[in-house]
């Protein structure tokens, strides 16, 4: 259970749920590096990240960025399709509910892709680094 909680905390540190996947839309609270915590000098120092770790995190991000952008675009398209159906009173409930299923599947696909990337990033960090990152996130969230 503690492992699951740790995973969820790390996921929330790296990406805010429901946020667009494109790098330019990552959580603004992580500075000008759009969610790339490994690019922030103070966080990098506090975590004691090595150059190899930074390179690996950057590669993971780059490998996943296009997929995440595409999946985010799919969610936006499905949301627009759903809103269009909902706005038209001529559509029956079954048609609208079928579109809800498509939208939710697109959201699930995006969520799974995000978590897959986060799990790969987690494997790069040591347990001590993950704990420090959680502390940084809590400090930031607390407004300290």
Secondary structure by P-SEA (a helix, b strand, c coil): caaaaaaaaaaaaaccccccccccccccccccccccccccaaaaaaacccaaaaaaaaaaaaacaaaaaaaaaaaaaaaaaaaaaaacccccaaaaaaaaaaaaaaaaaaaaaaaaaaaaaaaaccaaaaaaaaaaaaaaaacc
